[in-house]
Amino acid sequence: MATRPVNVLRYGSAEEQPEEIALRAGPLSMIYVNGDLRQIRLGGREVLRRVYVAVRDRNWRTIAATLSDLVIEQQPDAFEIRYRALHQEGEICFRWDATLRGTAAGEITFSMDGAACSAFLRNRIGICVLHPTEECAGAPCRVTHTDGHVTEGALPRHISPHQPYKEIQAIAHEVASGCWAEVTFQGEVFEMEDQRNWTDASFKTYSTPLELPFPVRIERGAPVRQAVSLTLRGDLPAFSAKRRGAPVTLALGAVVRGARPPLGLGVASHGQALNRAEVERLRALRLAHLRVDLAPEGAAHLLSVADAQATSLRAGLEIGLPLVRFDADALGRLSDAVSALNAPVARWLLLTDGLGAKDAARAIAQARGALERLTPQAAYAVGVNAYFTELNRTRPPLAQADLACYSLNPQVHAFDNLSLVETLPAQAVTVESARQFAQGRPLVVSPVTLRPRFNPSATGIEGPPTPGALPDNVDPRQMSLFGAGWTLVSLKHLMGHPAVQSLTYYETTGWRGVMERPQGAPAAAFPSRPGEVFPLYHVLRWVGACSGAALRALEASEPLLVDGLALESQGRLYMGLANLANETQRVEIAGLSAALRGIILDEDNVEAAMGDPESLAVAEGMLFTPAQGCVVLDLAPYAVAWLEGEAGSLPR
């Protein structure tokens, strides 16, 4: 039995998840969650992903709202919702009243009437509309601009580095044959950005154009009033809604790539050495490399620490080199430390953040000239230390690169569990978009983390966390079942793309790693226990054991609820499954002819697996025998499973 609250094991917090309330507006269905309208659908097709209000401070941090005076009035095919919202943190205080309406004719309005109750610097305040990219990417659209002229165009198929449309008064796209959805905006000038740059699976239409100066000071009492309306035009289909509680089906498909890419971790940022038990547990992951990031000051020491750890783990090194900080003298001072390395250097990440194209080209040539004689077997990846956004916008010179590289995380814009799940498919979209300008070079995604490691868009100094709060780069879901499931599905999307040559996730130990340190976490808000492994450790161990395995397609009927990955090696099938929702899900795996044996990690056994991972590694597991070619199993909230068996006569 669990001795920590069950929600802590599920998603790292004892708090309950916000209630999801199903709503209708004529032929449209949607859910209301904590002030927002989400997953607005016309039958099985998503029309809008989310409508909400954002308050962003001078460093683009999102200030969360506290809601009060909530009133929900529902009819069978209409609704009205009213509430008050308060965004308050430090010097920031902003209040607004909300009115959300849906009519039987299929019209939805979301209006806000607010005012600042203090003076502060802000980058954005207002309504945001998310358009789902799975349905909308490449789709025809009509944009009515603020001066009245209309642009007939299409939403970008590959990720747009800059705003696809500006000065928007209304935007419409076709959602069914003869039926268009039109969104109109009032109160300020709106424009659109492609949020896939940050792995949000949406186009976002928002107010306050980025070409205007920011941050700006909003004075106490200054009003902000905006409204957004969704209207269906044309032939409206009859209402239909998906059946709640139906099993999620998974279907195996063809091989999508050969041997999976090598996996690595980052050297822990806390700077402590690995003890013997940590080394043994990390060896079980069969890591290909450790990533270390260098600075001119102390580079030799950082390399020595990383080298000792990589050597003990029988892994290579991936070395991040910020070129803006390494001139010829700094590279020269680095040579002795590089010459003394015991671990092989798998690759150098030549990071061009902060450099223009000409300076970047000179710095890349200078670095390769200094390093190639020291590490002749190493590959050279050129890219950014920040997000795909920066790679897409700066397009660093790749003439002297073997690979291109960038990092990713799911929490630049939204932070709830559902939003993090929605980012997962967009990870592969960043890879596919990078292929369009990588000139045939493979890609390195390094590192993948749950929270941003730093803020590349900050316009001011960011202070320390408030007492008792976690640093901005730490997420308590790191130690939870949710973190394990998110990691598993991230691996599915990134490992499955043939352009990905190498992946790095997280760190070795500590609250940004795969296991806790012997002394435990530095803050009680991170609810781990000293020395335990996190559930995502088991995911990486399962996948790590499948070196050389091929990736097979695995299609889920409801990937926001349950998803997974499939590998095949030497006649054996390996499948990882993740329940990504806070409700038990029945899962049906179709097309199997042989029995599978597997382990399910959930709230009932995960604490034991965290405290004694070796016992789980030798556990026999449960037997799942197919009936009429289908294996059925139930996954508790946020549970993860690993199944193995003979490949048998799998579909090809």
C-alpha positions as semicolon CSV with decimal commas, in nm:
position;residue;x (nm);y (nm);z (nm)
1;M;0,000;0,000;0,000
2;A;0,114;0,354;-0,072
3;T;0,244;0,559;0,218
4;R;0,256;0,881;0,019
5;P;-0,070;1,035;-0,103
6;V;-0,183;0,854;-0,414
7;N;-0,186;1,179;-0,616
8;V;0,182;1,233;-0,531
9;L;0,262;0,897;-0,686
10;R;0,041;0,974;-0,984
11;Y;0,164;1,325;-1,068
12;G;0,386;1,461;-0,791
13;S;0,129;1,669;-0,600
14;A;-0,131;1,590;-0,335
15;E;-0,374;1,835;-0,498
16;E;-0,668;1,704;-0,696
17;Q;-0,680;1,758;-1,069
18;P;-0,932;2,023;-1,178
19;E;-1,275;1,893;-1,268
20;E;-1,358;1,849;-1,636
21;I;-1,717;1,951;-1,716
22;A;-1,865;1,839;-2,049
23;L;-2,054;2,112;-2,238
24;R;-2,253;2,145;-2,561
25;A;-2,324;2,434;-2,792
26;G;-2,552;2,296;-3,061
27;P;-2,341;2,056;-3,271
28;L;-2,024;2,143;-3,078
29;S;-1,895;1,952;-2,775
30;M;-1,618;2,065;-2,540
31;I;-1,497;2,056;-2,182
32;Y;-1,466;2,338;-1,929
33;V;-1,155;2,308;-1,711
34;N;-1,047;2,565;-1,453
35;G;-1,163;2,872;-1,645
36;D;-1,078;2,748;-1,994
37;L;-1,272;2,594;-2,282
38;R;-1,083;2,296;-2,423
39;Q;-1,115;2,039;-2,701
40;I;-1,400;2,210;-2,886
41;R;-1,513;1,942;-3,132
42;L;-1,751;1,904;-3,421
43;G;-1,820;1,533;-3,408
44;G;-1,482;1,359;-3,411
45;R;-1,294;1,662;-3,542
46;E;-1,128;1,912;-3,309
47;V;-1,213;2,270;-3,408
48;L;-1,028;2,460;-3,135
49;R;-0,791;2,315;-2,879
50;R;-0,826;2,580;-2,610
51;V;-0,957;2,932;-2,535
52;Y;-0,810;3,099;-2,225
53;V;-0,662;3,416;-2,077
54;A;-0,289;3,458;-2,020
55;V;-0,106;3,712;-1,804
56;R;0,267;3,707;-1,891
57;D;0,525;3,904;-1,693
58;R;0,829;4,081;-1,832
59;N;1,020;3,750;-1,863
60;W;0,729;3,569;-2,031
61;R;0,646;3,379;-1,714
62;T;0,276;3,289;-1,694
63;I;0,108;3,415;-1,376
64;A;-0,154;3,160;-1,271
65;A;-0,511;3,265;-1,189
66;T;-0,720;3,197;-0,881
67;L;-1,091;3,168;-0,967
68;S;-1,390;3,268;-0,753
69;D;-1,768;3,321;-0,780
70;L;-1,802;3,046;-1,040
71;V;-2,153;3,004;-1,186
72;I;-2,229;2,734;-1,446
73;E;-2,570;2,727;-1,613
74;Q;-2,620;2,434;-1,850
75;Q;-2,892;2,332;-2,093
76;P;-2,888;2,020;-2,312
77;D;-2,735;2,214;-2,604
78;A;-2,626;2,549;-2,455
79;F;-2,444;2,698;-2,153
80;E;-2,336;3,016;-1,976
81;I;-2,041;3,035;-1,735
82;R;-1,935;3,331;-1,522
83;Y;-1,645;3,369;-1,281
84;R;-1,387;3,613;-1,145
85;A;-1,013;3,561;-1,190
86;L;-0,719;3,704;-0,994
87;H;-0,356;3,684;-1,111
88;Q;-0,130;3,783;-0,824
89;E;0,240;3,725;-0,771
90;G;0,495;3,969;-0,629
91;E;0,419;4,315;-0,767
92;I;0,171;4,178;-1,023
93;C;-0,202;4,202;-0,956
94;F;-0,463;4,177;-1,229
95;R;-0,837;4,098;-1,200
96;W;-1,098;4,020;-1,463
97;D;-1,453;3,897;-1,497
98;A;-1,534;3,619;-1,744
99;T;-1,848;3,538;-1,940
100;L;-1,847;3,221;-2,151
101;R;-2,156;3,141;-2,362
102;G;-2,250;2,862;-2,600
103;T;-2,573;2,865;-2,802
104;A;-2,782;2,596;-2,965
105;A;-2,684;2,746;-3,302
106;G;-2,321;2,646;-3,243
107;E;-2,183;2,989;-3,148
108;I;-1,938;3,029;-2,860
109;T;-1,821;3,357;-2,706
110;F;-1,548;3,409;-2,446
111;S;-1,523;3,763;-2,306
112;M;-1,308;3,920;-2,037
113;D;-1,348;4,255;-1,860
114;G;-1,046;4,329;-1,644
115;A;-0,823;4,592;-1,488
116;A;-0,482;4,608;-1,325
117;C;-0,498;4,642;-0,947
118;S;-0,128;4,732;-0,934
119;A;0,127;4,883;-1,170
120;F;0,373;4,633;-1,320
121;L;0,570;4,540;-1,630
122;R;0,398;4,293;-1,859
123;N;0,457;4,138;-2,199
124;R;0,102;4,020;-2,265
125;I;-0,245;4,021;-2,109
126;G;-0,543;3,883;-2,294
127;I;-0,733;3,601;-2,459
128;C;-0,548;3,330;-2,649
129;V;-0,701;3,086;-2,896
130;L;-0,528;2,758;-2,982
131;H;-0,598;2,597;-3,319
132;P;-0,508;2,223;-3,329
133;T;-0,225;2,156;-3,572
134;E;-0,318;1,795;-3,645
135;E;-0,639;1,917;-3,810
136;C;-0,521;2,258;-3,926
137;A;-0,162;2,226;-4,051
138;G;-0,171;2,273;-4,427
139;A;-0,545;2,344;-4,426
140;P;-0,692;2,631;-4,631
141;C;-0,787;2,938;-4,430
142;R;-0,932;3,288;-4,477
143;V;-0,794;3,572;-4,269
144;T;-0,982;3,901;-4,237
145;H;-0,740;4,173;-4,132
146;T;-0,801;4,479;-3,919
147;D;-0,812;4,703;-4,230
148;G;-1,084;4,485;-4,384
149;H;-0,888;4,308;-4,656
150;V;-0,901;3,927;-4,676
151;T;-0,610;3,689;-4,727
152;E;-0,685;3,349;-4,882
153;G;-0,411;3,115;-4,771
154;A;-0,324;2,806;-4,574
155;L;-0,190;2,734;-4,229
156;P;0,176;2,619;-4,236
157;R;0,248;2,249;-4,283
158;H;0,605;2,273;-4,155
159;I;0,679;2,485;-3,850
160;S;0,682;2,853;-3,935
161;P;0,971;3,041;-3,771
162;H;0,770;3,363;-3,757
163;Q;0,407;3,474;-3,739
164;P;0,208;3,322;-4,029
165;Y;-0,060;3,593;-4,006
166;K;-0,075;3,937;-3,846
167;E;-0,336;4,208;-3,780
168;I;-0,615;3,953;-3,752
169;Q;-0,978;4,048;-3,707
170;A;-1,111;3,703;-3,796
171;I;-0,976;3,370;-3,917
172;A;-1,173;3,081;-4,068
173;H;-1,084;2,725;-4,172
174;E;-1,288;2,434;-4,311
175;V;-1,371;2,170;-4,051
176;A;-1,607;1,949;-4,256
177;S;-1,728;1,940;-4,613
178;G;-1,911;2,270;-4,667
179;C;-1,871;2,378;-4,302
180;W;-1,626;2,646;-4,190
181;A;-1,534;2,760;-3,840
182;E;-1,472;3,134;-3,806
183;V;-1,310;3,295;-3,502
184;T;-1,347;3,672;-3,458
185;F;-1,150;3,893;-3,218
186;Q;-1,230;4,220;-3,040
187;G;-1,047;4,452;-2,805
188;E;-0,693;4,461;-2,942
189;V;-0,481;4,368;-3,245
190;F;-0,430;3,991;-3,272
191;E;-0,174;3,783;-3,460
192;M;-0,081;3,414;-3,490
193;E;0,232;3,217;-3,404
194;D;0,322;2,855;-3,468
195;Q;0,350;2,706;-3,121
196;R;0,502;2,385;-3,254
197;N;0,828;2,579;-3,225
198;W;0,798;2,502;-2,851
199;T;0,626;2,160;-2,906
200;D;0,277;2,291;-2,830
201;A;0,060;2,113;-3,089
202;S;-0,125;2,429;-3,188
203;F;-0,127;2,757;-3,372
204;K;-0,193;3,037;-3,121
205;T;-0,382;3,356;-3,201
206;Y;-0,308;3,616;-2,933
207;S;-0,312;3,990;-2,874
208;T;-0,032;4,248;-2,846
209;P;0,181;4,202;-3,159
210;L;0,539;4,102;-3,089
211;E;0,674;4,381;-3,311
212;L;0,554;4,630;-3,046
213;P;0,804;4,711;-2,770
214;F;0,795;4,489;-2,461
215;P;0,786;4,480;-2,169
216;V;0,549;4,770;-2,111
217;R;0,418;4,915;-1,788
218;I;0,048;4,877;-1,718
219;E;-0,076;5,129;-1,464
220;R;-0,308;5,056;-1,176
221;G;-0,670;5,076;-1,291
222;A;-0,586;5,037;-1,661
223;P;-0,865;4,835;-1,829
224;V;-0,826;4,529;-2,054
225;R;-1,144;4,421;-2,233
226;Q;-1,143;4,154;-2,503
227;A;-1,382;3,905;-2,662
228;V;-1,350;3,608;-2,895
229;S;-1,635;3,438;-3,084
230;L;-1,651;3,106;-3,268
231;T;-1,918;3,070;-3,535
232;L;-1,993;2,778;-3,767
233;R;-2,087;2,871;-4,122
234;G;-2,227;2,650;-4,395
235;D;-2,374;2,300;-4,368
236;L;-2,383;2,194;-4,003
237;P;-2,372;1,820;-3,933
238;A;-2,591;1,668;-3,663
239;F;-2,447;1,652;-3,314
240;S;-2,238;1,348;-3,229
241;A;-2,011;1,286;-2,936
242;K;-1,749;1,023;-2,871
243;R;-1,852;0,749;-2,630
244;R;-1,693;0,804;-2,291
245;G;-1,542;0,500;-2,127
246;A;-1,487;0,308;-2,452
247;P;-1,164;0,103;-2,464
248;V;-0,858;0,263;-2,621
249;T;-0,737;0,048;-2,908
250;L;-0,373;0,014;-3,009
251;A;-0,278;-0,121;-3,351
252;L;0,071;-0,235;-3,449
253;G;0,196;-0,110;-3,782
254;A;0,501;-0,143;-4,002
255;V;0,863;-0,086;-3,901
256;V;0,927;0,291;-3,910
257;R;1,304;0,282;-3,855
258;G;1,583;0,033;-3,798
259;A;1,796;0,028;-3,483
260;R;1,677;0,278;-3,225
261;P;1,903;0,580;-3,164
262;P;2,144;0,578;-2,869
263;L;2,020;0,729;-2,543
264;G;2,208;0,936;-2,285
265;L;2,163;1,147;-1,974
266;G;2,310;1,476;-1,858
267;V;2,568;1,505;-1,583
268;A;2,382;1,612;-1,269
269;S;2,379;1,989;-1,223
270;H;2,419;1,959;-0,844
271;G;2,785;1,864;-0,899
272;Q;2,807;1,565;-0,664
273;A;2,993;1,248;-0,758
274;L;2,810;0,922;-0,819
275;N;2,826;0,662;-0,545
276;R;2,864;0,289;-0,607
277;A;2,492;0,211;-0,590
278;E;2,410;0,493;-0,832
279;V;2,675;0,370;-1,076
280;E;2,532;0,016;-1,071
281;R;2,178;0,139;-1,126
282;L;2,281;0,376;-1,403
283;R;2,478;0,101;-1,576
284;A;2,153;-0,094;-1,599
285;L;2,023;0,179;-1,834
286;R;2,299;0,093;-2,087
287;L;2,362;0,458;-2,158
288;A;2,552;0,553;-2,472
289;H;2,673;0,888;-2,340
290;L;2,663;1,157;-2,073
291;R;2,617;1,521;-2,168
292;V;2,827;1,789;-2,001
293;D;2,805;2,163;-2,074
294;L;3,126;2,364;-2,050
295;A;3,206;2,721;-1,961
296;P;3,554;2,875;-1,999
297;E;3,579;2,913;-1,622
298;G;3,626;2,569;-1,468
299;A;3,600;2,378;-1,797
300;A;3,884;2,142;-1,705
301;H;3,717;2,051;-1,377
302;L;3,377;1,996;-1,540
303;L;3,536;1,772;-1,803
304;S;3,722;1,573;-1,538
305;V;3,403;1,511;-1,339
306;A;3,209;1,411;-1,648
307;D;3,492;1,189;-1,770
308;A;3,508;1,000;-1,441
309;Q;3,134;0,942;-1,442
310;A;3,116;0,840;-1,808
311;T;3,408;0,601;-1,759
312;S;3,240;0,438;-1,459
313;L;2,919;0,398;-1,662
314;R;3,105;0,265;-1,970
315;A;2,960;0,550;-2,171
316;G;3,092;0,817;-2,401
317;L;3,072;1,194;-2,367
318;E;2,851;1,449;-2,539
319;I;3,007;1,792;-2,480
320;G;2,813;2,115;-2,514
321;L;3,033;2,407;-2,616
322;P;2,874;2,757;-2,621
323;L;3,079;2,914;-2,898
324;V;2,998;3,271;-2,795
325;R;3,212;3,207;-2,484
326;F;3,498;3,003;-2,635
327;D;3,745;3,212;-2,832
328;A;4,081;3,079;-2,954
329;D;4,247;3,129;-2,614
330;A;3,967;2,945;-2,428
331;L;3,985;2,658;-2,680
332;G;4,360;2,641;-2,630
333;R;4,322;2,618;-2,253
334;L;4,074;2,336;-2,305
335;S;4,313;2,116;-2,504
336;D;4,503;1,969;-2,211
337;A;4,181;1,861;-2,039
338;V;4,049;1,704;-2,360
339;S;4,378;1,519;-2,416
340;A;4,349;1,364;-2,069
341;L;4,000;1,216;-2,123
342;N;3,952;0,842;-2,075
343;A;3,594;0,823;-2,204
344;P;3,548;0,858;-2,580
345;V;3,390;1,178;-2,705
346;A;3,082;1,073;-2,901
347;R;3,003;1,424;-3,022
348;W;3,063;1,791;-2,968
349;L;2,759;2,019;-2,961
350;L;2,878;2,347;-3,111
351;L;2,614;2,586;-2,979
352;T;2,568;2,910;-3,172
353;D;2,325;3,092;-2,937
354;G;2,402;3,465;-2,940
355;L;2,602;3,461;-3,266
356;G;2,510;3,593;-3,608
357;A;2,562;3,377;-3,914
358;K;2,910;3,508;-4,007
359;D;3,043;3,496;-3,651
360;A;2,891;3,150;-3,604
361;A;3,062;3,018;-3,919
362;R;3,401;3,152;-3,800
363;A;3,350;3,010;-3,450
364;I;3,251;2,667;-3,583
365;A;3,561;2,651;-3,805
366;Q;3,781;2,763;-3,517
367;A;3,636;2,503;-3,278
368;R;3,664;2,217;-3,526
369;G;4,022;2,315;-3,605
370;A;4,115;2,304;-3,237
371;L;3,924;1,988;-3,144
372;E;3,949;1,749;-3,439
373;R;4,309;1,652;-3,371
374;L;4,222;1,582;-3,005
375;T;3,905;1,379;-3,067
376;P;3,932;1,250;-3,426
377;Q;3,642;1,004;-3,386
378;A;3,392;1,260;-3,253
379;A;3,099;1,393;-3,455
380;Y;3,016;1,765;-3,464
381;A;2,661;1,885;-3,416
382;V;2,584;2,252;-3,481
383;G;2,275;2,409;-3,329
384;V;2,137;2,580;-3,023
385;N;2,132;2,524;-2,652
386;A;1,775;2,654;-2,644
387;Y;1,457;2,535;-2,811
388;F;1,378;2,433;-3,166
389;T;1,240;2,790;-3,194
390;E;1,589;2,938;-3,191
391;L;1,719;2,680;-3,440
392;N;1,426;2,750;-3,671
393;R;1,461;3,127;-3,650
394;T;1,840;3,163;-3,668
395;R;1,918;2,870;-3,905
396;P;2,287;2,850;-3,803
397;P;2,539;2,767;-4,080
398;L;2,568;2,390;-4,122
399;A;2,837;2,363;-4,390
400;Q;3,089;2,233;-4,134
401;A;2,839;2,028;-3,930
402;D;2,785;1,653;-3,925
403;L;2,454;1,695;-3,743
404;A;2,213;1,963;-3,622
405;C;2,101;1,990;-3,258
406;Y;1,847;2,157;-3,029
407;S;1,673;2,092;-2,695
408;L;1,306;2,065;-2,606
409;N;1,070;2,074;-2,311
410;P;0,688;2,087;-2,290
411;Q;0,639;2,382;-2,054
412;V;0,707;2,713;-2,224
413;H;0,339;2,813;-2,241
414;A;0,123;2,572;-2,037
415;F;0,184;2,358;-1,733
416;D;-0,112;2,131;-1,657
417;N;-0,101;1,756;-1,722
418;L;-0,327;1,764;-2,027
419;S;-0,124;2,039;-2,193
420;L;0,197;1,841;-2,140
421;V;0,038;1,534;-2,299
422;E;-0,076;1,743;-2,596
423;T;0,286;1,840;-2,671
424;L;0,405;1,485;-2,732
425;P;0,316;1,441;-3,102
426;A;0,467;1,782;-3,181
427;Q;0,812;1,657;-3,081
428;A;0,834;1,453;-3,401
429;V;0,701;1,754;-3,597
430;T;1,004;1,958;-3,485
431;V;1,226;1,684;-3,625
432;E;1,042;1,672;-3,956
433;S;1,053;2,052;-3,985
434;A;1,425;2,061;-3,900
435;R;1,486;1,818;-4,188
436;Q;1,361;2,085;-4,425
437;F;1,667;2,303;-4,361
438;A;1,923;2,059;-4,213
439;Q;2,048;1,977;-4,564
440;G;2,026;1,603;-4,515
441;R;2,205;1,598;-4,182
442;P;2,077;1,379;-3,897
443;L;1,950;1,542;-3,579
444;V;2,048;1,535;-3,214
445;V;1,777;1,626;-2,962
446;S;1,959;1,713;-2,642
447;P;1,843;1,741;-2,376
448;V;1,475;1,661;-2,334
449;T;1,355;1,790;-1,996
450;L;1,021;1,840;-1,822
451;R;1,093;2,203;-1,737
452;P;1,301;2,466;-1,921
453;R;1,662;2,460;-1,803
454;F;1,683;2,838;-1,847
455;N;1,479;3,122;-1,998
456;P;1,623;3,233;-2,334
457;S;1,354;3,503;-2,367
458;A;1,396;3,682;-2,033
459;T;1,410;4,062;-2,049
460;G;1,512;4,111;-1,685
461;I;1,689;3,936;-1,401
462;E;1,490;3,645;-1,259
463;G;1,494;3,627;-0,883
464;P;1,517;3,319;-0,661
465;P;1,205;3,109;-0,596
466;T;0,977;3,212;-0,314
467;P;1,040;3,029;0,015
468;G;0,918;2,670;-0,008
469;A;0,871;2,682;-0,387
470;L;1,073;2,482;-0,635
471;P;1,315;2,644;-0,881
472;D;1,166;2,711;-1,224
473;N;1,373;2,428;-1,375
474;V;1,235;2,160;-1,139
475;D;0,902;1,977;-1,173
476;P;0,771;1,738;-0,903
477;R;0,624;1,523;-1,180
478;Q;0,984;1,411;-1,242
479;M;0,939;1,155;-0,961
480;S;0,588;1,044;-1,058
481;L;0,408;0,793;-1,277
482;F;0,306;1,083;-1,502
483;G;0,672;1,159;-1,563
484;A;0,731;0,798;-1,661
485;G;0,438;0,791;-1,905
486;W;0,533;1,125;-2,059
487;T;0,890;1,000;-2,108
488;L;0,774;0,674;-2,267
489;V;0,557;0,850;-2,526
490;S;0,827;1,111;-2,590
491;L;1,062;0,823;-2,673
492;K;0,798;0,682;-2,909
493;H;0,780;1,004;-3,111
494;L;1,152;1,087;-3,115
495;M;1,304;0,740;-3,146
496;G;1,057;0,656;-3,419
497;H;1,176;0,930;-3,654
498;P;1,456;0,807;-3,882
499;A;1,630;1,148;-3,881
500;V;1,705;1,135;-3,506
501;Q;2,057;1,005;-3,451
502;S;2,090;1,058;-3,075
503;L;1,875;1,152;-2,776
504;T;1,961;1,288;-2,431
505;Y;1,709;1,302;-2,146
506;Y;1,721;1,462;-1,801
507;E;2,020;1,419;-1,567
508;T;2,169;1,126;-1,379
509;T;2,068;1,204;-1,019
510;G;1,879;1,465;-0,821
511;W;1,541;1,623;-0,876
512;R;1,613;1,678;-1,246
513;G;1,740;1,324;-1,288
514;V;1,629;0,961;-1,286
515;M;1,692;0,892;-0,917
516;E;1,713;1,085;-0,592
517;R;2,039;1,159;-0,412
518;P;2,120;0,978;-0,083
519;Q;2,044;1,292;0,119
520;G;1,709;1,350;-0,053
521;A;1,569;1,657;-0,225
522;P;1,666;2,008;-0,107
523;A;1,300;2,112;-0,068
524;A;0,992;1,938;0,071
525;A;0,790;2,050;-0,232
526;F;0,970;1,775;-0,427
527;P;0,818;1,465;-0,261
528;S;1,089;1,207;-0,330
529;R;1,272;0,985;-0,083
530;P;1,648;0,957;-0,038
531;G;1,814;0,719;-0,280
532;E;1,503;0,598;-0,461
533;V;1,472;0,574;-0,838
534;F;1,192;0,755;-1,016
535;P;0,937;0,565;-1,227
536;L;1,088;0,709;-1,545
537;Y;1,410;0,523;-1,452
538;H;1,226;0,198;-1,523
539;V;1,108;0,327;-1,862
540;L;1,466;0,410;-1,960
541;R;1,587;0,071;-1,830
542;W;1,323;-0,114;-2,032
543;V;1,408;0,074;-2,350
544;G;1,781;0,065;-2,278
545;A;1,773;-0,314;-2,278
546;C;1,645;-0,306;-2,638
547;S;1,967;-0,186;-2,798
548;G;1,954;-0,233;-3,173
549;A;1,578;-0,293;-3,177
550;A;1,368;-0,163;-3,463
551;L;1,078;0,077;-3,401
552;R;0,731;-0,025;-3,515
553;A;0,437;0,207;-3,559
554;L;0,182;0,186;-3,278
555;E;-0,136;0,381;-3,346
556;A;-0,369;0,468;-3,057
557;S;-0,738;0,548;-3,104
558;E;-0,720;0,810;-2,825
559;P;-0,354;0,913;-2,788
560;L;-0,438;1,181;-2,529
561;L;-0,558;0,899;-2,304
562;V;-0,329;0,604;-2,378
563;D;-0,026;0,577;-2,604
564;G;0,287;0,367;-2,625
565;L;0,581;0,243;-2,826
566;A;0,670;-0,087;-2,988
567;L;1,012;-0,235;-3,062
568;E;1,112;-0,558;-3,233
569;S;1,444;-0,741;-3,212
570;Q;1,546;-1,094;-3,308
571;G;1,193;-1,224;-3,319
572;R;1,091;-1,059;-2,991
573;L;0,828;-0,788;-2,945
574;Y;0,859;-0,522;-2,675
575;M;0,578;-0,279;-2,597
576;G;0,558;0,010;-2,355
577;L;0,216;0,153;-2,267
578;A;0,124;0,467;-2,076
579;N;-0,208;0,579;-1,935
580;L;-0,181;0,956;-1,973
581;A;-0,508;1,034;-1,793
582;N;-0,632;1,046;-1,436
583;E;-0,889;0,769;-1,491
584;T;-0,851;0,394;-1,533
585;Q;-0,843;0,302;-1,902
586;R;-0,918;-0,031;-2,068
587;V;-0,669;-0,100;-2,347
588;E;-0,711;-0,339;-2,638
589;I;-0,400;-0,431;-2,840
590;A;-0,504;-0,571;-3,174
591;G;-0,321;-0,797;-3,419
592;L;-0,132;-1,021;-3,173
593;S;-0,097;-1,396;-3,218
594;A;0,137;-1,477;-2,926
595;A;0,106;-1,422;-2,552
596;L;0,288;-1,134;-2,384
597;R;0,432;-1,125;-2,035
598;G;0,445;-0,790;-1,867
599;I;0,476;-0,561;-1,569
600;I;0,235;-0,281;-1,484
601;L;0,358;0,002;-1,261
602;D;0,079;0,187;-1,087
603;E;-0,002;0,351;-0,756
604;D;-0,023;0,013;-0,578
605;N;0,330;-0,111;-0,652
606;V;0,532;0,186;-0,774
607;E;0,675;0,278;-0,432
608;A;0,822;-0,068;-0,397
609;A;0,969;-0,040;-0,747
610;M;1,118;0,300;-0,661
611;G;1,279;0,173;-0,343
612;D;1,397;-0,164;-0,479
613;P;1,432;-0,139;-0,858
614;E;1,638;-0,456;-0,877
615;S;1,343;-0,668;-0,762
616;L;1,131;-0,532;-1,047
617;A;1,406;-0,609;-1,296
618;V;1,385;-0,983;-1,218
619;A;1,008;-1,001;-1,168
620;E;0,838;-1,255;-1,393
621;G;0,534;-1,039;-1,455
622;M;0,180;-1,122;-1,561
623;L;0,080;-1,327;-1,864
624;F;-0,150;-1,168;-2,121
625;T;-0,292;-1,418;-2,368
626;P;-0,461;-1,290;-2,684
627;A;-0,822;-1,379;-2,750
628;Q;-0,926;-1,349;-3,114
629;G;-0,599;-1,168;-3,182
630;C;-0,650;-0,905;-2,910
631;V;-0,483;-0,855;-2,571
632;V;-0,691;-0,665;-2,316
633;L;-0,561;-0,501;-2,001
634;D;-0,668;-0,227;-1,759
635;L;-0,432;0,057;-1,670
636;A;-0,492;0,254;-1,351
637;P;-0,451;0,635;-1,363
638;Y;-0,109;0,727;-1,505
639;A;0,008;0,364;-1,496
640;V;0,286;0,246;-1,727
641;A;0,334;-0,108;-1,854
642;W;0,607;-0,305;-2,028
643;L;0,514;-0,616;-2,226
644;E;0,741;-0,868;-2,395
645;G;0,687;-1,180;-2,602
646;E;0,748;-1,364;-2,926
647;A;0,680;-1,146;-3,228
648;G;0,482;-1,427;-3,388
649;S;0,295;-1,340;-3,706
650;L;0,282;-0,964;-3,659
651;P;0,131;-0,748;-3,932
652;R;0,389;-0,603;-4,168
